[in-house]
Amino acid sequence: MEPDVVTQLMRAARQGRAERRMAPFREGLWVYSSKGEGRSLEAQLDEIIQLVRPRSEKIKELVAQGMRADVFVGIFSDDANVTISIGPLILEQLADLALRLEFDIYFVGRS
């Protein structure tokens, strides 16, 4: 799949990294960043779902062609013990959009 085709379908700017200088991008990603302070994780996930829902058929088409589509959540916490709970409605909507949900949790310590 050509990255420009995905960019056009998703109407989002491409980001990625090249393996070596001046080489074509080996991987790419289309990023939506949400600042979560004061908002629940479910509210932010719902915001993302609403943004991509109009493109759901295109996303499913790209996934069927072998592309990976996911929602990546980075969590930065002062506490070493982090509890994450996502309700069934959000999980069902992500599944319906063929989106994986991935977490990366960082303990940043207390200042």
RARASUL-V982575 format. One line per field, one symbol per residue. ss: DSSP state (a for helix, b for strand, c for the rest). phi: phi as a letter, one per 40 degrees, with the letter a starting at -180 (. if undefined). burial: # if it has 24 or more other ideal C-beta (glycine too) atoms within 12 Angstrom, else .. Layout:
ss=???
phi=???
burial=???
This chain:
ss=ccaaaaaaaacccbbbbbccccccbbbbbbccccccccccaaaaaaaaaaaaaccaaaaaaaaacccccbbbbbbbbccccccccccaaaaaaaaacccbbbbbbbbcccc
phi=.cdcccdcccfaccbiaccadgccccbaabbbbbccdgbcccccccccdcccdcbdccccccccchcbbabbbcbbbcccbbbbbbcccccccccccgbcbbbbbbcbgcc
burial=..#..#..##.................###.#.#......##.##..##.##..##.##..#....#.###.#............#...#..##..###.#..........
